[in-house]
Amino acid sequence: MKTVKIIGGGLAGSEAAYYLGKKGYDVKLYDIKPNSFTPAHKDVNYGELVCSNSLKSNDVYGNACGLLKEEMRVLGSMVIAVADETRVPAGNALAVDRVSFAKGITERLKSLGNIEFICEEVEETDLSENVIFATGPLTTEKLGGFIRETFGGGYYFYDAAAPIISGDSIDFSEAFVSDRYGAAGEGDYVNCPIDEEGYKKFYRELVSAGRAELHSFEDVKVFEGCMPVEIMAERGEDTLRFGPLKPVGLTDPKTGKRPYACMQLRKEDEEGRRYNIVGFQTNLLFPEQKRVFSMFPALKNAEFLRYGVMHRNSYLNSPEILSSDFSVKGKPNIFFAGQMTGVEGYVESAASGLLAAINADLRLSGRETLKLDQKTVIGALSEYVATKNPDFQPMNANFGLLAPLFGADPRKKAEKKRLLAERALEEIRKIKAGVV
C-alpha cells in the first residue's frame, strides 16, 4: 500500500491520519510533540484544543457549524465522534473536556497499527512524496519558510485564548446558573452579573490595563472571530454589553431583573473543576488579567489555572495555491489542510483534514477527486479557499457561503436555514454513498 506523510498532529492532521489509516495506507504522522511545543500548546496528546473547549453550536438546522458537524458525522469523522464522546454540558453547544478529547483522539490514532508516529520538527520535505501539510497557523519558522519559498507568500493574523479558572474559587453567592431564556438554577452556564457602576469601573480598568508585548510585528491584524476582549472594548463602552457580556435572556434571581452586564463561564470538564471565561480571549499581562477580571463580584477570589495568551496565526494565500480539493495546483500529490488554508475554527479545520484525506485517497486509487459545490457547508468552504479573492482572510462556516435556495421566502430565516440544511444532508449522503 502507498505511503502518505502527514505533517502536523492537530485536528486536521489527526482527522486525515485516521481516515487514511482506516483505508489501509501506511501513514507517517509527524509532529514536534512531545519533544517540543509551540507557544500555545501544552498537552502531549494529538488534537489539542487551544483557544476554547467549545466546538460551537450543535444545532443542525439553525446553525452552519452545527450542520457542518452533522455532515462530518455522515462522512465518518473521527474528531466529531470523539467530541461527542467527551462532551460536557454547554447548552446547545458541543463543548468537550479538552484533556479527555485530546487523549481520545490519540488513542484512536494509536489503535491503528499502520500509523507511524514521528516526533521531530520537519524543516522541509521531498515534494515527490504524497504529503498533507496540516501544521496549522503556528507552523514552525523553518517549515513556514520552506512553505513560503516553495508555494508562495501567505498572510497572518493574531489569535487569542481565554483564561481558565478553578471552579471551587467561584463565589456562587454572587453568581447564578442559567442558560439564556432558561430558569434560574437550570442550565450549563455560570453567570456572573455586574451592576452599572461596577461595569463602568471594570471597563476603565480593562482598556487601560497592561498588555503583553508582541515582538517583531508592527502591523497587528486581529481576526474578528477571536478578538481579544480589550481590543473589542476599545470600540466603545457598551460594545462588550452587546458581545461577550450581553445580559439578554438572563434574569438574576437575587434582583428578579436583567443584569446590567453579565460574564458567562462554561465548564471545561464534566465535574466543573475548571471553567472557561466565555468570549474573554485576551492579551493582557497575566497579573492584569487577574486584577481586572476579578472585578466581577463572583470572581473576586478566582484562581486562574491558565491565563489567556495571544499568538500569531499564519495562513496561506490559498486561492493562488490550492484547488478546491485542497491539493496544490500543479502538484496533485501535495495537499494542505487545517486553519493554514484559511478555514477558521476547530470544526472547519477538522473538516478540511477529512476532505483532504478523502481526496488523497481518491487520487491515489486512480479516481477523480470530489468536485463539491456550495450545497454543503464542507463543499462551500472548499470552494471558498480556492476562489480568487483580493481580500482573502480566514472564514468560519456560515449559511452565507451556501448556494441560494430559489423560491424560499427570505423573510422566514428559520425555515430557510432548515431547507438549506435538509438539502445539504441529502447531498452529503450521496457523497458518502459514492466515495467514502
Buried (B, 14 or more C-beta within 10 A) or exposed (E): EBBBBBBBBBBBBBBBBBBBBBBEBBBBBBBBBEEEBBEBBEBBBBBBBBBBBBBBBBBBBBBBBBBBBBBBBBBBBBBBBBBBEBBBBBBBBBBBBBBBBBBBBBEBBEEBEBBEBEBEBBEEBEEEEBBBBBBBBBBBEEBBEBBBEBBEEBBBBBBBBBBBBBBEBBBEEBBBBBBBEBEBEEBBBBBBBBBEEBBBEBBEBBEEBEBBEEEEEEEEEBBEBBBBBBBBBEEEEEBBBEBBBBBEEBBBEEEEEBBBBBBBBBBBBEEBEBBBBBBBBBBBBBEBBBBBBBBBBBBEEBEBBBBBBBBBBBBBBBBBBBBBBBBBEEBBBBBBBBBBBBBBBBBBBBBBBBBBBBBBBBBBEEEEBBEBEBBBBBBBBBBBBBEEBEEBEBBBBBBEBBBEBEEBEEEEEEEBBBBBBBBBBEBBEEBEEEBB
